[in-house]
Amino acid sequence: MPRQRFVQRRRRRRAEYVAPNVLYCGMATDIMTPLLLVPKFEILYAIDKHDGAFSREGTWESQKDEIRTMLRRGNDETSYTREVYIQCGPNNVHTLPGGPSQITYDCDRDSRWVLEFVYDGTARKMIYHHSKNFLDEWPREIRAIGHLMLVGAEFTAYLRDREYRSFVRTIEPRISFPSWYYALLSGHENFPETMIIRCGSKREGTEMARAPIAPRDFTRPRRESVLGNGRVEDHDAEPMVCYVYVSQRGRRVRKVRTLEENKKPHGWRC
């Protein structure tokens, strides 16, 4: 009997395990989102063809400098992205709760930038493919993905059918179940969990949503699959929860509200 209980507990833990790797399609310079939403990730894969609009000098080297600076400072106070948004109104400094990072390895070769760093006492690795977009053929090294992020990339709901089928075939063998799909809340209001990344006490924050990816999402019709922004009511997901990350004085605070407490139309704030 004790042996049986041990096996049951072991199986339960294995079922709840989520692979620690993140794939961010269309990342640009947004290194902070994966560090905030998946603070325990080990490897961050990024696929994003370089676009000069996301760096101060419009070059790939200046875009890399943006990411390095945010990691070393532990905030985005001097970033080009914040400089642009300040023109639209007040924009508080975004601070990582784990503090500054120490970069231990930096190598860019054959359109593949590898950056290793220590954040919050844990060694991390970012592998950034900067000559491809996520509809191109993916490198074989991208695997065991537990967190798929398409925050800055084109929504899969707007892909042409052929592009969508190609995307699904590409991601299927690389996903490790269970896994999560993250996107902006706008256009994904049907996702079961909502998160708001808030920076400072007065900033409104970025509304995001996530939904679990199940094996059946790769065989279902597009309109019924999470990857196609379909319905998710029949997924074994938790009730909608609002996570508010408040990066004020280097602290991270999480406030939680259930779906019943948040019966408000799109646009609510915690």
C-alpha positions as CSV (number, residue, x, y, z in Angstrom):
1,M,0.0,0.0,0.0
2,P,2.7,2.6,0.8
3,R,4.4,1.7,-2.5
4,Q,1.2,2.3,-4.3
5,R,0.7,5.7,-2.7
6,F,4.2,6.7,-3.7
7,V,3.6,5.8,-7.3
8,Q,0.3,7.7,-7.3
9,R,2.0,10.8,-5.9
10,R,4.9,10.5,-8.4
11,R,2.5,10.2,-11.3
12,R,0.5,13.2,-10.1
13,R,3.7,15.4,-9.9
14,R,4.7,14.3,-13.4
15,A,1.3,15.2,-14.8
16,E,1.5,18.7,-13.3
17,Y,5.1,19.3,-14.5
18,V,5.5,22.0,-17.2
19,A,8.7,22.1,-19.2
20,P,10.7,25.1,-18.3
21,N,11.5,26.3,-21.8
22,V,9.9,29.3,-23.4
23,L,9.4,30.0,-27.1
24,Y,8.7,33.7,-27.8
25,C,7.7,34.5,-31.4
26,G,8.1,38.1,-32.3
27,M,10.1,39.1,-29.2
28,A,11.9,42.2,-30.4
29,T,13.5,43.6,-27.2
30,D,10.8,42.3,-24.8
31,I,13.1,40.3,-22.5
32,M,11.0,41.3,-19.4
33,T,7.7,39.6,-20.3
34,P,9.1,36.0,-20.1
35,L,11.1,36.8,-16.9
36,L,7.9,38.1,-15.2
37,L,5.4,35.5,-16.4
38,V,7.7,32.5,-16.4
39,P,10.3,33.4,-13.7
40,K,11.7,29.9,-13.5
41,F,12.4,29.3,-17.2
42,E,15.8,27.7,-18.1
43,I,16.0,28.4,-21.9
44,L,14.3,31.2,-23.8
45,Y,14.1,30.6,-27.5
46,A,13.2,33.7,-29.6
47,I,12.3,33.8,-33.3
48,D,12.0,37.3,-34.7
49,K,13.3,38.7,-37.9
50,H,15.1,42.0,-37.1
51,D,13.1,45.1,-37.5
52,G,14.9,48.4,-37.1
53,A,11.8,50.0,-35.5
54,F,12.5,48.4,-32.2
55,S,15.9,49.9,-31.5
56,R,17.2,53.4,-31.1
57,E,19.7,53.3,-34.0
58,G,17.7,50.9,-36.1
59,T,20.4,48.2,-36.2
60,W,20.6,44.7,-34.8
61,E,23.6,45.7,-32.6
62,S,21.6,48.5,-31.0
63,Q,18.7,46.1,-30.4
64,K,21.1,43.6,-28.6
65,D,22.4,46.5,-26.5
66,E,18.8,47.3,-25.4
67,I,18.3,43.7,-24.1
68,R,21.8,43.6,-22.4
69,T,21.1,47.0,-20.7
70,M,17.7,45.9,-19.4
71,L,19.2,42.8,-17.9
72,R,22.2,44.5,-16.4
73,R,20.1,47.3,-14.9
74,G,17.2,45.1,-13.9
75,N,14.8,47.7,-15.4
76,D,13.8,49.5,-18.6
77,E,14.5,53.1,-17.4
78,T,16.9,53.9,-20.3
79,S,15.2,51.6,-23.0
80,Y,14.1,52.9,-26.4
81,T,10.7,51.3,-25.9
82,R,10.0,53.3,-22.8
83,E,11.3,56.4,-24.5
84,V,8.7,56.0,-27.3
85,Y,5.8,55.3,-24.9
86,I,6.7,58.3,-22.7
87,Q,5.6,60.5,-25.7
88,C,2.1,59.0,-25.3
89,G,1.9,59.8,-21.6
90,P,3.4,58.9,-18.2
91,N,5.3,55.7,-18.2
92,N,6.8,54.4,-15.0
93,V,10.1,52.5,-14.9
94,H,9.5,48.7,-15.3
95,T,11.6,46.9,-12.7
96,L,12.4,43.1,-12.6
97,P,11.7,41.7,-9.2
98,G,14.8,39.5,-9.3
99,G,17.0,42.5,-9.7
100,P,19.9,43.0,-12.1
101,S,21.4,40.1,-14.1
102,Q,25.0,39.1,-14.6
103,I,25.8,38.2,-18.2
104,T,28.2,35.3,-18.4
105,Y,28.3,34.5,-22.1
106,D,27.6,36.4,-25.3
107,C,28.0,35.1,-28.8
108,D,26.3,36.0,-32.1
109,R,27.1,33.7,-35.0
110,D,25.2,32.6,-38.1
111,S,22.1,34.7,-37.2
112,R,22.0,32.9,-33.9
113,W,22.6,35.0,-30.8
114,V,23.3,33.1,-27.5
115,L,23.2,35.1,-24.3
116,E,23.7,33.3,-21.0
117,F,23.0,35.2,-17.8
118,V,22.3,34.7,-14.1
119,Y,19.0,36.2,-12.9
120,D,17.5,35.8,-9.4
121,G,20.3,33.4,-8.5
122,T,19.5,31.0,-11.5
123,A,21.5,30.5,-14.7
124,R,19.4,31.2,-17.8
125,K,20.1,31.0,-21.5
126,M,18.5,32.9,-24.4
127,I,18.9,31.7,-28.0
128,Y,17.7,34.4,-30.4
129,H,17.2,33.5,-34.1
130,H,17.1,37.0,-35.7
131,S,17.0,36.2,-39.4
132,K,13.7,34.3,-39.4
133,N,10.1,34.9,-38.6
134,F,8.0,32.3,-36.9
135,L,6.4,31.1,-40.1
136,D,9.8,30.1,-41.5
137,E,11.4,26.7,-40.9
138,W,12.4,26.4,-37.3
139,P,15.8,25.3,-36.1
140,R,15.9,21.8,-34.7
141,E,17.2,22.8,-31.3
142,I,13.9,24.4,-30.4
143,R,12.2,21.6,-28.3
144,A,10.5,20.8,-25.0
145,I,8.5,24.0,-25.1
146,G,6.2,24.5,-22.0
147,H,5.4,28.1,-22.7
148,L,4.5,29.5,-26.1
149,M,4.3,33.3,-26.4
150,L,2.9,35.2,-29.3
151,V,2.6,38.6,-27.7
152,G,4.2,40.9,-30.3
153,A,3.7,38.5,-33.3
154,E,0.8,38.4,-35.6
155,F,-2.2,36.6,-34.0
156,T,-2.7,33.1,-35.3
157,A,-6.3,33.9,-35.8
158,Y,-5.4,36.2,-38.7
159,L,-3.1,33.8,-40.5
160,R,-4.2,32.3,-43.8
161,D,-5.3,28.7,-43.6
162,R,-2.2,27.4,-45.2
163,E,0.0,29.5,-42.9
164,Y,-1.9,28.3,-39.9
165,R,-1.6,24.6,-40.9
166,S,2.1,25.1,-41.4
167,F,2.5,26.7,-38.0
168,V,0.6,23.9,-36.3
169,R,2.7,21.2,-37.9
170,T,5.9,23.0,-36.9
171,I,5.0,23.5,-33.2
172,E,3.4,20.1,-32.6
173,P,6.5,18.0,-32.2
174,R,8.2,20.7,-30.1
175,I,5.5,21.2,-27.4
176,S,5.8,19.3,-24.1
177,F,2.5,18.7,-22.4
178,P,1.1,20.3,-20.4
179,S,2.0,23.7,-21.8
180,W,0.6,27.2,-22.0
181,Y,-0.1,29.7,-24.8
182,Y,0.3,33.4,-24.0
183,A,-1.1,36.3,-26.0
184,L,-2.4,39.8,-25.6
185,L,-5.9,39.9,-24.1
186,S,-7.2,41.9,-27.0
187,G,-8.5,39.3,-29.4
188,H,-8.2,36.5,-26.9
189,E,-10.9,37.4,-24.4
190,N,-12.1,33.8,-24.4
191,F,-8.9,32.5,-22.8
192,P,-9.5,31.2,-19.2
193,E,-6.7,33.2,-17.4
194,T,-6.0,36.9,-17.6
195,M,-2.8,38.5,-16.4
196,I,-1.9,42.2,-16.1
197,I,1.7,43.2,-16.0
198,R,1.7,46.4,-14.1
199,C,4.7,48.6,-13.5
200,G,4.5,51.0,-10.6
201,S,1.5,52.0,-8.6
202,K,-0.1,54.3,-11.3
203,R,0.6,52.5,-14.5
204,E,-2.4,50.9,-16.1
205,G,-0.5,47.8,-17.2
206,T,-0.5,45.4,-20.2
207,E,-3.4,43.0,-20.3
208,M,-2.5,39.5,-21.3
209,A,-4.2,36.1,-21.4
210,R,-3.1,32.5,-21.4
211,A,-4.7,29.1,-22.1
212,P,-3.6,25.5,-21.8
213,I,-2.5,23.7,-25.0
214,A,-3.8,20.2,-25.2
215,P,-2.9,17.5,-27.7
216,R,-6.3,17.7,-29.3
217,D,-5.6,21.3,-30.3
218,F,-3.4,20.0,-33.1
219,T,-6.2,17.8,-34.6
220,R,-9.3,19.9,-34.0
221,P,-10.7,22.2,-36.6
222,R,-9.1,25.6,-36.5
223,R,-12.2,27.4,-35.0
224,E,-12.2,24.9,-32.1
225,S,-8.4,25.0,-31.3
226,V,-6.7,27.2,-28.8
227,L,-3.9,27.8,-31.4
228,G,-6.5,29.2,-33.8
229,N,-8.0,31.3,-31.0
230,G,-11.0,28.9,-30.7
231,R,-13.2,28.1,-27.8
232,V,-11.6,26.8,-24.7
233,E,-14.6,26.1,-22.5
234,D,-14.0,22.3,-22.6
235,H,-10.4,22.5,-21.6
236,D,-9.4,21.4,-18.1
237,A,-8.4,24.9,-17.1
238,E,-8.6,26.8,-13.9
239,P,-11.2,29.5,-13.5
240,M,-10.2,33.0,-14.8
241,V,-7.6,34.5,-12.4
242,C,-6.1,38.0,-12.6
243,Y,-2.4,38.1,-11.8
244,V,-1.2,41.6,-11.1
245,Y,2.6,42.0,-11.1
246,V,3.5,45.2,-9.3
247,S,7.2,46.1,-9.8
248,Q,7.5,48.8,-7.2
249,R,10.7,49.2,-5.2
250,G,11.8,45.9,-6.7
251,R,9.0,43.9,-5.1
252,R,6.6,41.6,-6.9
253,V,3.1,41.5,-5.5
254,R,0.4,39.1,-6.8
255,K,-3.2,39.8,-6.3
256,V,-5.7,37.1,-7.3
257,R,-9.4,37.4,-8.1
258,T,-11.6,34.6,-9.3
259,L,-14.0,34.7,-12.3
260,E,-17.0,35.3,-10.1
261,E,-15.3,38.4,-8.6
262,N,-14.5,39.8,-12.1
263,K,-17.8,39.6,-13.9
264,K,-17.1,42.8,-15.8
265,P,-16.8,43.6,-19.5
266,H,-13.4,43.7,-21.2
267,G,-11.4,46.6,-19.9
268,W,-11.6,45.9,-16.2
269,R,-8.7,46.4,-13.9
270,C,-7.8,44.7,-10.7
